[in-house]
């Protein structure tokens, strides 16, 4: 049995549930939940979806996916306080607008083809849009937090 708490145990404890209460709400045996929480067994995606709902922790679903073969398809989401996340979104969108990226993207997409000359600008635009999307996800994972310390309850996940 491992001594460090894993993502399933941490989420359950943050929800204020005992293993017995959580197992009952999840329609699992206590032993099954214990195996998930000690890392002996990986819960199915369906079980984790129920955990996300019972524990009210969407970030658990993300962390579960980060431990799957699909992890490389997911963006890194560094968790921060809600204030920092909101300011980053506003700053990135403001820069995107100031740099006239919307107009540039429309010019590139207008003919339905990204030619060789447009590739560098298109890559820059896509990188900036990924940063904006990443920031929106960060803010979304902080939505249930009432204090600036969203990062205090979850550790950062990075690829």
C-alpha positions as CSV (number, residue, x, y, z in Angstrom):
1,X,0.0,0.0,0.0
2,X,1.5,3.4,-1.0
3,X,1.7,6.1,1.6
4,X,1.4,9.1,-0.8
5,X,-2.2,10.1,-1.7
6,X,-3.1,9.7,-5.3
7,X,-5.4,11.8,-7.4
8,X,-8.5,9.8,-6.5
9,X,-7.9,9.8,-2.8
10,X,-7.0,13.5,-2.8
11,X,-10.2,14.4,-4.6
12,X,-12.3,12.3,-2.3
13,X,-10.8,13.8,0.8
14,X,-11.2,17.3,-0.6
15,X,-14.9,16.5,-1.1
16,X,-15.0,15.6,2.6
17,X,-16.0,12.0,2.1
18,X,-14.8,8.8,3.8
19,X,-14.0,5.8,1.7
20,X,-17.2,4.2,2.9
21,X,-19.4,7.1,2.0
22,X,-17.7,7.6,-1.3
23,X,-18.0,3.9,-2.2
24,X,-21.7,4.0,-1.5
25,X,-22.3,7.1,-3.6
26,X,-20.2,5.6,-6.4
27,X,-21.9,2.2,-6.2
28,X,-18.5,0.6,-5.6
29,X,-17.2,-1.7,-2.9
30,X,-14.9,-0.1,-0.4
31,X,-12.2,-2.5,-1.5
32,X,-12.5,-1.4,-5.2
33,X,-12.2,2.3,-4.1
34,X,-9.2,1.4,-1.9
35,X,-7.5,-0.3,-4.9
36,X,-8.0,2.8,-7.0
37,X,-6.7,5.0,-4.2
38,X,-3.6,2.9,-3.6
39,X,-2.8,2.7,-7.3
40,X,-3.2,-1.1,-7.5
41,X,-6.0,-0.7,-10.1
42,X,-6.8,2.1,-12.5
43,X,-10.5,3.0,-12.5
44,X,-12.4,2.9,-15.7
45,X,-13.3,6.2,-17.4
46,X,-16.9,5.6,-16.4
47,X,-16.0,5.2,-12.8
48,X,-13.9,8.4,-12.9
49,X,-16.8,10.3,-14.5
50,X,-19.0,9.2,-11.5
51,X,-16.2,10.4,-9.1
52,X,-16.0,13.7,-10.9
53,X,-19.8,14.1,-10.3
54,X,-19.9,12.9,-6.7
55,X,-16.7,14.7,-5.7
56,X,-17.7,17.8,-7.7
57,X,-14.1,17.9,-9.1
58,X,-13.8,18.2,-12.9
59,X,-10.1,18.6,-12.6
60,X,-10.0,14.9,-11.4
61,X,-11.2,13.9,-14.9
62,X,-8.4,15.9,-16.5
63,X,-5.8,14.4,-14.2
64,X,-7.1,10.9,-14.9
65,X,-6.8,11.5,-18.7
66,X,-3.2,12.9,-18.1
67,X,-2.4,9.4,-16.8
68,X,-3.7,7.7,-19.9
69,X,-2.2,7.0,-23.3
70,X,-4.1,10.1,-24.5
71,X,-2.0,12.4,-22.3
72,X,0.1,13.6,-25.2
73,X,-3.0,15.0,-26.9
74,X,-4.0,17.2,-24.0
75,X,-2.7,20.7,-23.4
76,X,-0.7,21.4,-20.2
77,X,-2.9,23.3,-17.7
78,X,-0.9,25.1,-15.0
79,X,-3.3,25.9,-12.2
80,X,-3.2,29.3,-10.7
81,X,-5.4,31.5,-8.6
82,X,-8.6,32.7,-10.3
83,X,-7.3,36.3,-10.4
84,X,-4.1,35.4,-12.2
85,X,-6.0,33.2,-14.6
86,X,-8.5,35.9,-15.5
87,X,-5.8,38.6,-15.9
88,X,-3.8,36.2,-18.3
89,X,-6.9,35.7,-20.5
90,X,-7.6,39.4,-20.7
91,X,-3.9,40.1,-21.5
92,X,-3.6,37.4,-24.2
93,X,-6.9,38.4,-25.9
94,X,-5.9,42.1,-25.8
95,X,-2.6,41.3,-27.4
96,X,-4.3,39.1,-30.0
97,X,-6.7,42.0,-30.9
98,X,-3.9,44.7,-30.9
99,X,-1.7,42.6,-33.1
100,X,-4.6,42.3,-35.6
101,X,-4.5,38.5,-35.5
102,X,-8.3,38.2,-36.2
103,X,-7.8,40.1,-39.5
104,X,-4.7,38.1,-40.4
105,X,-6.5,34.8,-39.7
106,X,-9.4,35.9,-41.9
107,X,-7.0,36.9,-44.7
108,X,-5.2,33.5,-44.5
109,X,-8.4,31.5,-44.3
110,X,-10.3,33.5,-47.0
111,X,-9.3,31.4,-49.9
112,X,-9.5,28.1,-48.0
113,X,-5.7,27.4,-48.5
114,X,-2.8,28.1,-46.3
115,X,0.0,28.8,-48.7
116,X,3.7,28.6,-48.0
117,X,4.0,32.3,-47.4
118,X,1.2,32.3,-44.9
119,X,2.5,29.3,-42.9
120,X,4.7,31.2,-40.4
121,X,2.0,33.7,-39.5
122,X,-0.6,30.9,-39.2
123,X,1.7,29.0,-36.8
124,X,2.1,32.1,-34.7
125,X,-1.7,32.7,-34.6
126,X,-2.3,29.1,-33.7
127,X,0.2,29.2,-30.9
128,X,-1.4,32.4,-29.5
129,X,-4.9,30.7,-29.7
130,X,-3.6,27.7,-27.9
131,X,-2.3,29.9,-25.1
132,X,-5.7,31.6,-24.8
133,X,-7.5,28.2,-24.8
134,X,-5.1,26.9,-22.1
135,X,-5.8,30.0,-20.0
136,X,-9.6,29.5,-20.4
137,X,-9.2,25.9,-19.1
138,X,-7.1,27.1,-16.2
139,X,-9.8,29.5,-15.2
140,X,-12.5,26.9,-15.7
141,X,-10.8,24.6,-13.2
142,X,-10.7,27.4,-10.7
143,X,-14.4,28.1,-11.0
144,X,-15.5,26.5,-7.8
145,X,-12.8,28.2,-5.8
146,X,-13.8,31.1,-3.6
147,X,-10.3,32.1,-2.6
148,X,-7.4,33.3,-4.8
149,X,-5.5,30.1,-4.1
150,X,-6.9,27.6,-6.6
151,X,-3.4,26.2,-6.9
152,X,-3.4,25.5,-3.2
153,X,-5.9,22.6,-3.6
154,X,-4.5,21.1,-6.8
155,X,-1.0,20.7,-8.0
156,X,0.0,21.8,-11.5
157,X,-0.2,19.4,-14.4
158,X,2.3,19.8,-17.1
159,X,3.3,17.6,-20.1
